[in-house]
Amino acid sequence: MLQSLVYMSSATEPFDDDALEAVLAYSRERNTADGLTGMLVHRAGRFMQLLEGPYDAVMATYARILQDERHDDVALLVEESLHTRRFPEWSMAYDRSDDQDVPEGFSDFLASGDASADRSRSRELLRWFRNHPMADPTASAGKHRR
């Protein structure tokens, strides 16, 4: 069994393109070593990330995120068990400051959307974030914040 979770947070400091590229490089290396895949999306000072992989690795990574001073208002949105990965690779998407091509290792998810037929809660949250990055999906539900 695999574990999947989706969280949303606010950045405590602005992230420019160089900082986001550094996050991508570090996260891909660390997540690959830990057997994790998923997608990290940054938009308008907010992050949403879907992590999937072995239970212990997913939960240890989420615990590190809760302690990471670059994140504030961390909210756990979905946690579920999986039989197969929905995101077999790890990627990152963000609103680029210009219309440049998508850099290697980044997803064009924010620009082009998601054509997947997957209607899981996790994937639907990512789609929602693409269209409404500043809205709070936990506003009417219980929140898990640090």
N, C-alpha and C positions, 0 to 999 in steps of 0.2 A: 504494500500500500504506500502511496505517496501522500504528502500533505500539501495543501495549497492555502495561501492566505492573500488577502488584499488589504492594504492599509492606505491611508491618506494622511499627509502631514503638510505643514507650512514650513518653508525655509526660513531660518533665522537670519540669514544674510542673502543678498542677491547672488545669483549664479549667472556668470556670463558664459559665453560659448567655450572658452578655455577651461573654466571650472567644470562645466558639464562634461567636456571631453575627458578630464581627469577622473571624474566620477565613473564614467563609462569604463575607462581602462582598468581602474582599481576593482570595480564591481565585477567586471567580466572575469578577471583573474581569480578573485576570491570566490565568486559564485561557482565557477567551473571547478575549482579545487574542492568545494563543498558539495558538488553534485546538484547545484541549484540551477533552475532555468526560470524564465518569466519575462516580464517587461517592466521597466521603470519609465514613467512618463513625468516630465516636468513642464509646467505651464503656469505663467503668471505668478511665480513664487510658491506654487503648490506642487507637491509630489503625490503620485499615486503609483504604487508598485504591487505587482502580482508576483509572488514567489511560489515556486513549486519544487518539490524534491523530497528526500528522506525527512521524516518527521523531525528528528533531532536537529538536523541542519537548518530546516526552515525556522524552527522555534528559536534556535541559538542566534540566527541572523536577525530575527525580529527583536529579540532581547537586546542585541547590539544597537539596533536602530532606535529603540526606546531610550537608550543612553547617549545616543549621538547628539551632540550639541548643535548640529546643523539642522536638526528637525525640532519642530514645536507642534503642539496640538496633534499628536499622533493618534489616529483613530483606526481601530481594527474594524474593517467593514464586512469581511467574509472570511471564514475559515472552514475548510472542508477536506475530506479524504478523497483521493483520486485513484483510479486504476491505471490510467495513462495520462501522460503529460499533454496539456493543451498547448503549451509553448515549449517545443523541444529545444529551443535555443534561448539565450538570454539576449535581450536587446533593450535599447533605450530610445525614447522619442522626446523631442522638445521643440518648442517654437523657436526657430532660428531667427537671428536678427535681420536676415535678408533672404532673398530667394535663391540662395546658393543650392547646389546639389546636396543631397543627404550625404554627410561624411560616412566613411566606412565604419560599419559596426552600429550605426544608428538606424532606426526604423523611420519610415515616412508615415507612420500611423496618424499623426496629427494632421498632416496635409492631405493624405489620400483616404483615410478611414480604414475600415476593417471589413473585408469581404467574406470573412469566415461565416459559415453557417452555424457555428457554435453559439448557442443561446444561454450558456451557463451564467449564473449570477456574476461570476468573476469577469467574464468577457463583457457582459453588459455594463458593469461598473466602469471598465476602461472606456467603453464607447460613450457612456454618459459623461465621463471626465473630459473626453475630447471635445464635447459640445458645451459643457457647463463647468469649467475648471474652478470657479470661485464659489459655486453653490456647495452647501454642506449636506451630503447624503445622509448624515446621522441626525439631522435637525429634529426629526420626529421620532427617532429611535434612541435606545440606550447607547451611550458613548463609552468607549474604552480609551481613556486618555491617560497620559502619564502625569 
